[in-house]
């Protein structure tokens, strides 16, 4: 069930991005293609880990979201979920830092919930988000979750 909620929230966020983007496109129609690419990319890429999680649960290889907190257990779907997440972190970092993504996002105001006017500030912000995600990833790989005492 968690994975369905996560997909729904991701879709709501994507449509929110689309709405914010449309306001900017109304002011500057040249931005339409960029916002369309952002919307599609966000909708598809951000949902990939949740789709992997859902598949693992639907085929019965995992019970629920809590199984995904223990990648060391070696479950193929759990591993694929974490690999997908790490690959998305790497692709995002490459895009933001080396492929003009920070500049692209600054040129497309409304793409994020915060108004960033500088590629340097956006890179710093993304770095902090990436650091937080990687700390969580490392913690899941190094620490065993407590035993389940619930149904």
Helices and strands as residue ranges (DSSP letters): H 2-27, G 29-31, H 32-45, H 48-58, G 65-69, G 71-73, H 76-98, H 101-107, H 119-142
